[in-house]
Amino acid sequence: MRIPRNVFVGLIAAVWLTACASTPSGFPTQPAGARAVSLRSAAQLPAAGRKFHDCRGCPEMIVVPPGEFDMGRDGGEPERYEGPVRRVRIDYAFAVGRFEITNAQYRRFVEASGHAPSGEGCQVPAPGGRSLVSLPGTSWADPGYGRPIRDDEPATCLRWSDAKSYVAWLSGVTGKRYRLLTEAEWEYAARAGTTGLHTWGEELPSACRQANIYDLSAARVGAPVAHGPAACDDGFPGVAPVGSLAPNAFGLHDMIGNIWEWVEDCYEMPYGAGPVDGSAQLTRGCDRRGSRGGGWRSNYPRQIPSFRGRDPESLTSQIFGVRVARDL
């Protein structure tokens, strides 16, 4: 019997909605996959911009559509050259965390899995802000803010391996394939269709409407950094609760600013010949991992989607956390 097209599409949508609404239990047995499976049929493609949760307490996800973009730029700091520019085609839809993973979400993972934090302490700025020092006794639960953390603030002081452990656990709990974003996926999601140096345009006040950066409010409290503030005020002298500022065109908050976000890739500079399909580069420069997005105490030239952090997996910094991706 031939099923009418409208009925077939409705069945597909119903199955997808049922999967998103389920709340499975359990613990992870395998790490999340490296990239999404391409969706070739329009009937299977979830609507771009759709928001969903896979379980109570799971991160809120937003569907990001397939697309092409020019990744990187022919510029940047000498030791962190951001080019050469290359055309990247992401031919699959995937989901991205609407927000950075919060303290409440990370606590749920720690309590359920028994995951142990680093014993070395979190790295915080030394006086003058030109170097970092490990502060004994600090961890994600006490990053050294001088006050208790808030549940709705992003979890920080996370190593790359902590981020990987979190997405593996989340995959096991939900039965879905959660993972870190690749560098290409991250930049594509952060740009959200923009092509300029900054995602908010060239007007500096617009930066503080979309990104928690080192600005006038941070300078007033004497945050220890070695550079001057941006001439705008986002209202947050330190880390901000997730979603406090305006989202980008994909509906994603804090892609730029607030905290740095670990990505899957090994760090290669300059970019090599590939991959250019959205997948991760995992063969060269694997003594360091990529990090993206800038943070609340980063200088303004680093608050751009093409800027590439390069950090050892063992780094536990007061401004490093994670945003998750999920295969559809």
C-alpha positions as CSV (number, residue, x, y, z in Angstrom):
1,M,0.0,0.0,0.0
2,R,1.4,3.4,-0.9
3,I,1.5,5.9,1.9
4,P,0.5,9.5,0.9
5,R,3.4,11.9,1.2
6,N,1.7,14.1,3.8
7,V,1.1,11.1,6.0
8,F,4.6,9.9,5.6
9,V,6.1,13.3,6.6
10,G,3.7,13.4,9.6
11,L,4.9,10.0,10.7
12,I,8.5,11.1,10.5
13,A,7.8,14.2,12.5
14,A,5.9,12.2,15.1
15,V,8.8,9.7,15.6
16,W,11.3,12.6,15.9
17,L,9.1,14.4,18.5
18,T,8.7,11.2,20.5
19,A,12.5,10.7,20.6
20,C,13.0,14.3,21.8
21,A,10.4,14.0,24.5
22,S,11.8,10.7,26.0
23,T,13.7,10.6,29.2
24,P,15.8,7.5,29.3
25,S,18.0,6.7,32.2
26,G,21.4,4.9,32.6
27,F,25.1,5.7,32.3
28,P,27.4,6.0,29.3
29,T,29.2,3.1,27.8
30,Q,30.7,4.8,24.7
31,P,31.9,8.3,23.8
32,A,29.9,10.4,21.5
33,G,30.5,10.3,17.7
34,A,32.9,12.6,15.9
35,R,30.4,14.1,13.4
36,A,26.7,14.1,12.4
37,V,25.2,11.8,9.8
38,S,24.1,13.6,6.7
39,L,20.4,14.0,6.3
40,R,19.6,13.6,2.7
41,S,15.8,13.6,2.8
42,A,13.9,16.9,3.3
43,A,11.3,14.9,5.2
44,Q,13.8,13.8,7.8
45,L,15.3,17.3,8.3
46,P,14.2,18.9,11.6
47,A,13.3,22.6,11.3
48,A,16.3,24.9,11.7
49,G,15.9,26.9,14.9
50,R,13.9,24.2,16.6
51,K,14.5,24.0,20.4
52,F,14.3,20.8,22.3
53,H,15.5,18.9,25.4
54,D,16.2,15.2,25.5
55,C,15.5,14.9,29.2
56,R,14.7,16.9,32.3
57,G,17.9,18.8,33.2
58,C,19.5,18.1,29.8
59,P,20.9,21.1,27.9
60,E,18.5,23.0,25.7
61,M,19.5,22.3,22.1
62,I,18.8,24.3,18.9
63,V,18.8,22.8,15.4
64,V,21.5,24.4,13.1
65,P,20.9,24.0,9.4
66,P,23.4,22.8,6.8
67,G,25.4,25.4,4.9
68,E,28.7,26.7,3.6
69,F,30.9,29.5,4.9
70,D,34.5,30.9,4.6
71,M,36.3,29.6,7.7
72,G,39.1,31.7,9.3
73,R,40.8,34.9,8.1
74,D,44.1,36.0,6.8
75,G,45.2,37.7,10.0
76,G,45.5,37.2,13.7
77,E,48.4,37.0,16.2
78,P,51.6,35.7,14.7
79,E,51.6,32.5,16.8
80,R,47.8,32.1,16.3
81,Y,47.4,32.8,12.6
82,E,43.7,32.3,11.7
83,G,44.1,31.3,8.1
84,P,44.4,30.6,5.3
85,V,40.7,31.1,4.6
86,R,39.0,28.0,3.3
87,R,35.6,27.2,2.1
88,V,33.8,24.7,4.4
89,R,30.6,22.9,3.5
90,I,28.5,21.4,6.3
91,D,25.9,19.3,4.5
92,Y,24.1,18.0,7.6
93,A,21.9,19.5,10.2
94,F,23.1,19.2,13.8
95,A,22.0,20.5,17.2
96,V,24.0,22.9,19.3
97,G,23.6,23.8,23.0
98,R,21.6,27.1,23.2
99,F,23.8,28.0,26.2
100,E,27.1,26.9,27.7
101,I,26.8,24.0,30.1
102,T,25.9,25.4,33.5
103,N,27.0,24.6,37.0
104,A,23.7,22.9,37.8
105,Q,24.0,20.7,34.7
106,Y,27.6,19.8,35.4
107,R,26.8,19.1,39.1
108,R,24.2,16.6,38.0
109,F,26.9,14.8,35.9
110,V,29.4,14.8,38.8
111,E,26.9,13.5,41.3
112,A,25.6,10.8,39.0
113,S,28.9,9.6,37.7
114,G,31.3,10.3,40.5
115,H,33.6,12.1,38.1
116,A,36.5,13.6,40.1
117,P,37.8,17.2,39.4
118,S,41.4,18.0,38.8
119,G,43.5,18.0,41.9
120,E,45.8,20.8,40.8
121,G,43.4,23.7,41.3
122,C,42.0,26.2,38.9
123,Q,44.3,28.6,37.0
124,V,43.5,32.2,37.8
125,P,45.3,35.5,36.8
126,A,48.4,36.4,38.8
127,P,48.6,40.0,40.0
128,G,49.0,42.2,36.9
129,G,47.2,39.7,34.7
130,R,50.3,38.7,32.6
131,S,50.4,35.1,33.7
132,L,48.2,32.4,35.4
133,V,48.7,30.6,38.7
134,S,47.0,27.5,40.1
135,L,44.9,28.4,43.1
136,P,44.9,25.4,45.5
137,G,41.5,24.1,46.6
138,T,39.7,25.5,43.6
139,S,37.7,23.5,41.1
140,W,34.5,23.8,39.0
141,A,32.6,24.0,42.3
142,D,34.7,26.9,43.6
143,P,36.5,28.6,40.7
144,G,38.0,31.3,42.9
145,Y,35.5,34.0,42.3
146,G,35.5,34.9,46.0
147,R,31.8,34.1,46.3
148,P,29.6,31.0,45.8
149,I,28.9,30.0,42.2
150,R,25.4,30.3,40.7
151,D,23.5,27.4,39.2
152,D,22.8,29.3,36.0
153,E,26.4,30.4,35.4
154,P,28.6,28.4,33.0
155,A,30.7,25.6,34.6
156,T,34.4,26.6,34.4
157,C,37.7,25.1,35.4
158,L,37.0,22.2,33.1
159,R,39.8,20.3,31.4
160,W,39.3,19.1,27.8
161,S,39.0,15.6,29.2
162,D,36.3,16.8,31.7
163,A,34.3,18.1,28.7
164,K,34.7,14.8,26.9
165,S,33.6,12.9,30.0
166,Y,30.5,15.1,30.3
167,V,29.3,14.5,26.7
168,A,30.0,10.8,27.0
169,W,27.9,10.6,30.1
170,L,25.1,12.7,28.5
171,S,25.1,10.3,25.6
172,G,24.7,7.4,27.9
173,V,21.9,9.0,29.9
174,T,19.9,10.1,26.8
175,G,20.7,7.4,24.3
176,K,21.6,10.2,21.8
177,R,25.0,11.1,20.3
178,Y,26.3,14.1,22.2
179,R,29.8,15.4,21.6
180,L,32.0,18.5,21.4
181,L,31.6,20.7,18.4
182,T,34.3,20.6,15.8
183,E,36.3,23.8,15.1
184,A,34.4,24.2,11.8
185,E,31.0,23.6,13.3
186,W,31.8,26.0,16.1
187,E,32.8,28.8,13.8
188,Y,29.8,28.2,11.5
189,A,27.4,28.3,14.5
190,A,29.1,31.4,15.9
191,R,29.0,33.3,12.7
192,A,25.3,32.4,12.1
193,G,25.5,33.8,8.5
194,T,27.6,36.8,9.3
195,T,30.8,37.5,7.3
196,G,32.5,40.4,9.0
197,L,35.3,40.5,11.6
198,H,32.8,40.7,14.5
199,T,29.4,39.0,14.5
200,W,27.7,42.1,15.8
201,G,29.1,44.4,13.1
202,E,31.6,47.2,13.6
203,E,29.8,49.3,16.1
204,L,31.5,48.7,19.5
205,P,28.5,49.3,21.7
206,S,26.8,46.4,19.9
207,A,29.5,44.1,21.3
208,C,28.2,44.6,24.9
209,R,24.7,43.7,23.9
210,Q,25.7,40.3,22.6
211,A,28.9,39.3,24.4
212,N,30.3,39.4,28.0
213,I,33.8,40.8,27.3
214,Y,36.4,42.6,29.3
215,D,34.8,46.0,29.4
216,L,34.2,49.1,31.6
217,S,32.3,47.1,34.2
218,A,35.1,44.6,34.6
219,A,37.7,47.3,34.7
220,R,35.8,49.1,37.5
221,V,36.3,46.1,39.8
222,G,39.9,45.9,39.0
223,A,40.0,42.5,37.3
224,P,43.6,41.5,36.8
225,V,44.4,41.7,33.1
226,A,47.2,43.1,31.1
227,H,45.1,45.0,28.6
228,G,42.7,47.8,28.6
229,P,38.9,47.4,28.5
230,A,36.5,47.7,25.5
231,A,34.7,51.1,25.6
232,C,31.3,49.7,26.3
233,D,29.5,48.1,29.3
234,D,27.7,44.8,29.3
235,G,26.8,45.1,33.0
236,F,28.8,42.1,34.1
237,P,32.2,42.6,35.8
238,G,32.9,38.9,35.8
239,V,31.2,35.7,34.5
240,A,27.5,36.2,33.5
241,P,24.6,33.8,33.9
242,V,24.1,32.0,30.6
243,G,21.6,33.8,28.3
244,S,22.0,37.2,29.9
245,L,22.8,38.9,26.6
246,A,21.3,38.8,23.2
247,P,21.6,35.6,21.0
248,N,23.1,35.4,17.5
249,A,21.0,34.8,14.4
250,F,20.9,31.0,15.1
251,G,19.5,31.7,18.6
252,L,22.7,30.7,20.4
253,H,23.8,32.7,23.4
254,D,27.4,33.6,24.5
255,M,29.1,32.1,21.5
256,I,31.5,35.1,21.8
257,G,32.6,36.1,25.3
258,N,31.7,34.9,28.8
259,I,33.9,31.7,28.7
260,W,36.2,29.9,26.3
261,E,34.7,26.7,24.9
262,W,36.6,23.5,24.2
263,V,36.2,22.0,20.8
264,E,37.1,18.5,19.5
265,D,40.0,19.3,17.1
266,C,43.7,19.1,17.6
267,Y,45.4,22.4,17.0
268,E,47.1,22.9,13.6
269,M,48.4,26.3,12.6
270,P,48.1,27.3,9.8
271,Y,45.1,25.2,8.6
272,G,46.1,22.2,6.5
273,A,44.4,20.9,3.4
274,G,41.4,19.5,5.2
275,P,39.0,18.5,6.4
276,V,36.6,21.0,4.8
277,D,33.3,19.0,5.5
278,G,32.8,20.1,9.1
279,S,34.6,17.1,10.7
280,A,37.4,17.4,13.2
281,Q,41.1,17.5,12.4
282,L,42.5,14.8,14.7
283,T,45.9,13.9,13.2
284,R,48.2,16.9,13.6
285,G,49.1,19.1,16.6
286,C,47.4,16.8,19.1
287,D,49.6,18.1,22.0
288,R,47.0,20.9,22.2
289,R,43.3,21.2,21.6
290,G,41.3,24.0,20.1
291,S,39.3,26.4,22.2
292,R,36.9,29.1,20.8
293,G,34.9,32.1,21.7
294,G,36.9,34.4,24.0
295,G,35.9,35.2,27.6
296,W,34.8,37.9,30.0
297,R,38.5,38.9,30.7
298,S,39.8,38.3,27.1
299,N,41.0,41.3,25.2
300,Y,38.8,42.7,22.4
301,P,40.8,41.5,19.4
302,R,40.2,37.9,20.5
303,Q,36.4,38.3,20.6
304,I,35.8,37.2,17.1
305,P,34.6,33.9,15.6
306,S,37.8,33.1,13.7
307,F,40.1,33.5,16.7
308,R,41.7,30.1,17.7
309,G,42.8,29.2,21.2
310,R,45.3,26.5,21.5
311,D,45.6,24.9,24.9
312,P,46.9,21.7,26.5
313,E,44.2,19.2,27.4
314,S,45.2,19.5,31.1
315,L,44.5,23.2,31.3
316,T,41.9,24.1,34.1
317,S,41.2,27.7,33.8
318,Q,38.7,30.0,35.5
319,I,37.3,30.9,32.0
320,F,37.2,27.5,30.3
321,G,34.1,25.5,29.9
322,V,32.0,23.6,27.3
323,R,29.1,23.9,24.9
324,V,27.7,20.6,23.5
325,A,26.6,19.4,20.1
326,R,24.3,16.5,19.3
327,D,23.9,14.5,16.1
328,L,20.4,14.4,14.6
